[in-house]
Amino acid sequence: MPNQFKIAYFFIILALGTLLSSCSTLSYYGQSMSGHLQLLRSREDVHSVLQSIDTPDELKHRLKSISRIRDFASHTLGLPDNSSYRSYADIGRKFVVWNVFATPALSFEPKTSCFLIVGCLSYRGYFKKDDAVKYMESLKDNGFDIYLGGVMAYSTLGWFDDPILNGMLERNDFDLARLIFHELAHQQLYIKDDTEFNEAFADAVALIGLGYWLEINSTIEQKRNYEHQLARENQFIDLVLSYRDKLDLLYRTDISLTKKHLQKEEIYEDLQNAYVQLRSSWGEHSEYDSWFAQGVSNAKLSAISTYRKLVPFFLQAYRTTGENMEAFYTRIEAIGLCEAERRRELLLSISSAISCNPE
């Protein structure tokens, strides 16, 4: 379908959906349409940007690197070979979208928002930070734990040709490769109403792809440094998820709400102290200091869990396919056809057998 018809079809669907929606939903779709159209209007073909005499040399250098990453994604990882990340857009800000995560004060059940086409998500994204903050504050006033996170890129799941954004260029080539692999993985496979599955799959593909990329495109020292960075990331994730599990156990116990709130704050404090101890083993590295400095909440822990809890199981599934990307995609696509509960069972199983019906 030509891109101009995709745009018309996409927004016709959204417009029809708003006819049955509340005023707040209508407003939300409106900002989504406006923000995305602005993004589409800002795009320029990478080849044209590279040919322009007005393009700074540093930007040319980064765009050439991204073009190599983009080709690698399709040729080596088998990710969609289309026009996504073959155009560039300078939108004048670091983050393209701000995502709002929210949970009840004594639960990790995320507040979901359901939309046409993409289904239900465990967060809500806004193109303007002020709009995101306004929504976040309304949730906070109603007793929710909240978290606001800026996003440098997002996937339209193949509906449009997603551009390289200026904010993405703040990352080094390795982090940028990981980001592009992640976003293209959403085009490879997307399951409606299962954010945790989708994000963990995309992150697993990104980590697998990064491993291949590092082997070919890094020096021994660069590879070692990035492996150390990934090790610190995994230690951070493991720490956060372990305390998330402690809190989840607390929330399920049969004690008074007052005691739950008190013990919740104690566990938060223990997590902060545990990070300080972990951080001391990293020397000068402090990439997660800002995450803790902004405070801890159920919503922040839930966001980490959404993206990373299932990643080890996707990586295990990749290994059970003989580390073959095509076979891995086929296996995960088959799992994706099952109901949500069965998807979890199959993903957590080390067996290579796939059946949506339990035996």
C-alpha positions as semicolon CSV with decimal commas, in nm:
position;residue;x (nm);y (nm);z (nm)
1;M;0,000;0,000;0,000
2;P;0,156;0,337;-0,101
3;N;0,255;0,550;0,195
4;Q;0,004;0,829;0,124
5;F;-0,281;0,578;0,128
6;K;-0,148;0,423;0,448
7;I;-0,159;0,765;0,611
8;A;-0,516;0,830;0,499
9;Y;-0,634;0,482;0,598
10;F;-0,462;0,498;0,935
11;F;-0,612;0,828;1,036
12;I;-0,957;0,739;0,899
13;I;-0,955;0,441;1,135
14;L;-0,853;0,665;1,425
15;A;-1,118;0,922;1,336
16;L;-1,391;0,657;1,323
17;G;-1,273;0,526;1,660
18;T;-1,306;0,867;1,821
19;L;-1,675;0,889;1,725
20;L;-1,747;0,642;2,003
21;S;-1,491;0,780;2,244
22;S;-1,496;1,021;2,536
23;C;-1,373;1,379;2,503
24;S;-1,046;1,285;2,675
25;T;-0,986;1,001;2,430
26;L;-1,072;1,230;2,139
27;S;-0,815;1,480;2,268
28;Y;-0,556;1,205;2,304
29;Y;-0,606;1,083;1,946
30;G;-0,585;1,443;1,832
31;Q;-0,243;1,498;1,987
32;S;-0,129;1,162;1,845
33;M;-0,236;1,257;1,494
34;S;-0,085;1,603;1,516
35;G;0,243;1,479;1,662
36;H;0,288;1,201;1,414
37;L;0,200;1,416;1,113
38;Q;0,460;1,669;1,227
39;L;0,711;1,387;1,239
40;L;0,623;1,270;0,887
41;R;0,649;1,623;0,749
42;S;0,996;1,662;0,900
43;R;1,145;1,360;0,722
44;E;1,415;1,388;0,457
45;D;1,563;1,100;0,261
46;V;1,904;1,012;0,405
47;H;2,064;1,013;0,060
48;S;1,943;1,370;0,005
49;V;2,074;1,480;0,344
50;L;2,412;1,326;0,268
51;Q;2,429;1,502;-0,071
52;S;2,342;1,845;0,069
53;I;2,632;2,088;0,107
54;D;2,456;2,231;0,414
55;T;2,475;1,907;0,610
56;P;2,745;1,916;0,883
57;D;3,022;1,656;0,846
58;E;2,944;1,501;1,183
59;L;2,581;1,444;1,085
60;K;2,693;1,289;0,756
61;H;2,925;1,057;0,945
62;R;2,649;0,944;1,183
63;L;2,396;0,891;0,904
64;K;2,645;0,678;0,710
65;S;2,698;0,467;1,021
66;I;2,323;0,426;1,065
67;S;2,286;0,323;0,700
68;R;2,533;0,041;0,765
69;I;2,342;-0,058;1,079
70;R;2,015;-0,050;0,886
71;D;2,149;-0,276;0,608
72;F;2,294;-0,513;0,869
73;A;1,956;-0,539;1,041
74;S;1,789;-0,679;0,731
75;H;2,074;-0,870;0,568
76;T;2,215;-1,039;0,880
77;L;1,927;-1,040;1,131
78;G;1,646;-1,094;0,884
79;L;1,452;-0,791;1,008
80;P;1,209;-0,614;0,769
81;D;1,379;-0,467;0,462
82;N;1,179;-0,151;0,406
83;S;1,221;0,226;0,415
84;S;1,219;0,262;0,792
85;Y;1,532;0,438;0,924
86;R;1,629;0,543;0,573
87;S;1,507;0,898;0,628
88;Y;1,607;1,162;0,883
89;A;1,401;1,409;1,086
90;D;1,526;1,685;1,315
91;I;1,230;1,756;1,543
92;G;1,419;2,004;1,760
93;R;1,409;1,806;2,083
94;K;1,579;1,504;2,237
95;F;1,270;1,292;2,302
96;V;0,999;1,230;2,045
97;V;0,748;1,091;2,296
98;W;0,705;1,086;2,674
99;N;0,556;0,764;2,811
100;V;0,351;0,764;3,131
101;F;0,351;0,444;3,337
102;A;0,111;0,402;3,628
103;T;0,022;0,134;3,882
104;P;-0,190;0,124;4,198
105;A;-0,003;0,212;4,515
106;L;0,004;-0,150;4,634
107;S;0,016;-0,345;4,310
108;F;0,225;-0,393;3,998
109;E;-0,077;-0,430;3,773
110;P;-0,014;-0,156;3,513
111;K;-0,283;0,087;3,416
112;T;-0,348;0,004;3,053
113;S;-0,470;0,224;2,772
114;C;-0,642;0,058;2,477
115;F;-0,636;0,191;2,122
116;L;-0,736;0,092;1,773
117;I;-0,476;-0,104;1,574
118;V;-0,214;-0,147;1,851
119;G;-0,448;-0,283;2,119
120;C;-0,392;-0,232;2,492
121;L;-0,059;-0,092;2,617
122;S;0,078;-0,075;2,970
123;Y;0,170;0,291;2,922
124;R;0,044;0,599;2,739
125;G;0,263;0,815;2,516
126;Y;0,243;1,188;2,448
127;F;0,422;1,399;2,189
128;K;0,425;1,699;2,425
129;K;0,582;1,669;2,767
130;D;0,333;1,915;2,921
131;D;0,045;1,690;2,813
132;A;0,220;1,386;2,961
133;V;0,282;1,566;3,291
134;K;-0,082;1,680;3,305
135;Y;-0,204;1,322;3,257
136;M;0,052;1,191;3,505
137;E;-0,053;1,439;3,772
138;S;-0,419;1,343;3,727
139;L;-0,327;0,980;3,793
140;K;-0,117;1,077;4,093
141;D;-0,412;1,272;4,237
142;N;-0,615;0,951;4,212
143;G;-0,365;0,751;4,415
144;F;-0,156;0,591;4,142
145;D;0,219;0,545;4,153
146;I;0,352;0,713;3,839
147;Y;0,664;0,732;3,623
148;L;0,742;0,952;3,322
149;G;1,007;0,838;3,074
150;G;1,133;1,015;2,761
151;V;1,161;0,805;2,443
152;M;1,402;0,871;2,155
153;A;1,224;0,647;1,902
154;Y;0,906;0,449;1,860
155;S;0,775;0,201;1,606
156;T;0,465;0,242;1,390
157;L;0,474;-0,137;1,336
158;G;0,538;-0,101;0,963
159;W;0,244;0,130;0,895
160;F;0,484;0,412;0,814
161;D;0,849;0,454;0,725
162;D;0,992;0,538;1,067
163;P;1,269;0,799;1,045
164;I;1,601;0,839;1,221
165;L;1,545;1,117;1,475
166;N;1,797;1,376;1,589
167;G;1,769;1,262;1,951
168;M;1,883;0,913;1,854
169;L;2,217;1,056;1,742
170;E;2,311;1,130;2,103
171;R;2,382;0,757;2,141
172;N;2,706;0,591;2,036
173;D;2,697;0,356;1,737
174;F;2,655;0,044;1,952
175;D;2,361;0,182;2,152
176;L;2,213;0,316;1,830
177;A;2,239;-0,024;1,663
178;R;2,062;-0,180;1,959
179;L;1,785;0,080;1,941
180;I;1,725;0,029;1,568
181;F;1,725;-0,349;1,604
182;H;1,470;-0,314;1,885
183;E;1,233;-0,092;1,687
184;L;1,254;-0,306;1,372
185;A;1,180;-0,615;1,581
186;H;0,839;-0,462;1,657
187;Q;0,776;-0,466;1,282
188;Q;0,890;-0,828;1,265
189;L;0,639;-0,941;1,528
190;Y;0,378;-0,762;1,735
191;I;0,108;-0,922;1,951
192;K;-0,189;-0,704;2,039
193;D;-0,259;-0,652;2,409
194;D;0,072;-0,796;2,533
195;T;0,321;-0,517;2,596
196;E;0,547;-0,735;2,813
197;F;0,582;-0,999;2,540
198;N;0,640;-0,742;2,264
199;E;0,899;-0,535;2,448
200;A;1,094;-0,835;2,577
201;F;1,098;-0,991;2,229
202;A;1,226;-0,667;2,076
203;D;1,490;-0,628;2,347
204;A;1,604;-0,988;2,302
205;V;1,638;-0,938;1,925
206;A;1,833;-0,619;1,992
207;L;2,074;-0,796;2,228
208;I;2,123;-1,086;1,987
209;G;2,177;-0,848;1,698
210;L;2,418;-0,637;1,897
211;G;2,628;-0,944;1,965
212;Y;2,666;-1,005;1,592
213;W;2,732;-0,636;1,527
214;L;3,006;-0,615;1,789
215;E;3,185;-0,916;1,644
216;I;3,215;-0,746;1,307
217;N;3,226;-0,376;1,383
218;S;3,424;-0,328;1,705
219;T;3,779;-0,350;1,822
220;I;3,872;-0,593;2,099
221;E;3,877;-0,304;2,347
222;Q;3,541;-0,166;2,231
223;K;3,383;-0,508;2,253
224;R;3,522;-0,564;2,604
225;N;3,403;-0,221;2,721
226;Y;3,054;-0,277;2,585
227;E;3,035;-0,623;2,739
228;H;3,122;-0,465;3,074
229;Q;2,845;-0,208;3,017
230;L;2,597;-0,488;2,946
231;A;2,713;-0,671;3,259
232;R;2,640;-0,360;3,469
233;E;2,302;-0,329;3,299
234;N;2,215;-0,689;3,382
235;Q;2,322;-0,639;3,744
236;F;2,099;-0,333;3,766
237;I;1,806;-0,519;3,608
238;D;1,853;-0,820;3,838
239;L;1,864;-0,595;4,143
240;V;1,550;-0,404;4,048
241;L;1,355;-0,716;3,958
242;S;1,453;-0,890;4,283
243;Y;1,312;-0,601;4,485
244;R;1,009;-0,585;4,260
245;D;0,944;-0,949;4,357
246;K;0,985;-0,864;4,727
247;L;0,729;-0,589;4,696
248;D;0,492;-0,807;4,499
249;L;0,505;-1,066;4,776
250;L;0,434;-0,792;5,032
251;Y;0,132;-0,668;4,839
252;R;-0,015;-1,018;4,836
253;T;0,019;-1,074;5,212
254;D;-0,279;-1,052;5,446
255;I;-0,174;-0,756;5,660
256;S;-0,322;-0,411;5,707
257;L;-0,287;-0,143;5,438
258;T;-0,099;0,078;5,684
259;K;0,163;-0,191;5,743
260;K;0,191;-0,253;5,368
261;H;0,261;0,113;5,301
262;L;0,523;0,128;5,578
263;Q;0,698;-0,188;5,463
264;K;0,682;-0,068;5,104
265;E;0,884;0,241;5,194
266;E;1,132;0,026;5,389
267;I;1,186;-0,199;5,087
268;Y;1,232;0,107;4,865
269;E;1,502;0,230;5,106
270;D;1,667;-0,113;5,109
271;L;1,675;-0,106;4,729
272;Q;1,844;0,234;4,730
273;N;2,106;0,107;4,977
274;A;2,162;-0,212;4,778
275;Y;2,225;-0,003;4,466
276;V;2,481;0,210;4,651
277;Q;2,665;-0,108;4,745
278;L;2,645;-0,244;4,389
279;R;2,752;0,091;4,249
280;S;3,067;0,087;4,463
281;S;3,191;-0,217;4,269
282;W;3,165;-0,033;3,936
283;G;3,434;0,227;3,996
284;E;3,363;0,548;3,805
285;H;3,060;0,412;3,619
286;S;2,736;0,578;3,728
287;E;2,486;0,535;3,446
288;Y;2,199;0,444;3,681
289;D;2,251;0,714;3,943
290;S;1,991;0,940;3,778
291;W;1,733;0,659;3,776
292;F;1,759;0,630;4,154
293;A;1,801;1,003;4,213
294;Q;1,450;1,064;4,076
295;G;1,302;0,829;4,336
296;V;1,158;0,478;4,319
297;S;0,796;0,388;4,253
298;N;0,593;0,084;4,163
299;A;0,546;0,234;3,817
300;K;0,924;0,261;3,760
301;L;0,976;-0,097;3,872
302;S;0,684;-0,209;3,656
303;A;0,836;-0,036;3,352
304;I;1,165;-0,222;3,400
305;S;0,977;-0,548;3,443
306;T;0,771;-0,487;3,129
307;Y;1,079;-0,451;2,911
308;R;1,315;-0,701;3,070
309;K;1,147;-0,972;3,279
310;L;1,091;-1,209;2,985
311;V;1,414;-1,133;2,797
312;P;1,610;-1,432;2,941
313;F;1,338;-1,667;2,819
314;F;1,347;-1,525;2,466
315;L;1,725;-1,564;2,467
316;Q;1,683;-1,924;2,581
317;A;1,433;-1,982;2,298
318;Y;1,694;-1,844;2,056
319;R;1,950;-2,093;2,185
320;T;1,706;-2,385;2,151
321;T;1,672;-2,303;1,780
322;G;2,047;-2,346;1,731
323;E;2,097;-1,967;1,733
324;N;1,930;-1,940;1,394
325;M;1,742;-1,613;1,349
326;E;1,491;-1,744;1,097
327;A;1,407;-2,047;1,313
328;F;1,387;-1,821;1,620
329;Y;1,136;-1,588;1,452
330;T;0,930;-1,886;1,336
331;R;0,920;-2,029;1,688
332;I;0,822;-1,701;1,852
333;E;0,559;-1,628;1,586
334;A;0,405;-1,969;1,659
335;I;0,406;-1,896;2,033
336;G;0,249;-1,558;1,960
337;L;-0,059;-1,727;1,811
338;C;-0,149;-1,876;2,149
339;E;-0,354;-1,720;2,426
340;A;-0,156;-1,499;2,666
341;E;-0,129;-1,753;2,949
342;R;-0,021;-2,029;2,713
343;R;0,235;-1,795;2,553
344;R;0,400;-1,758;2,894
345;E;0,403;-2,133;2,951
346;L;0,564;-2,203;2,615
347;L;0,816;-1,924;2,651
348;L;0,926;-2,044;2,993
349;S;0,956;-2,404;2,870
350;I;1,295;-2,530;2,748
351;S;1,115;-2,770;2,513
352;S;1,122;-2,693;2,140
353;A;0,768;-2,833;2,100
354;I;0,497;-2,576;2,033
355;S;0,127;-2,629;2,085
356;C;-0,133;-2,374;2,182
357;N;-0,328;-2,653;2,353
358;P;-0,182;-2,783;2,682
359;E;-0,133;-3,158;2,675
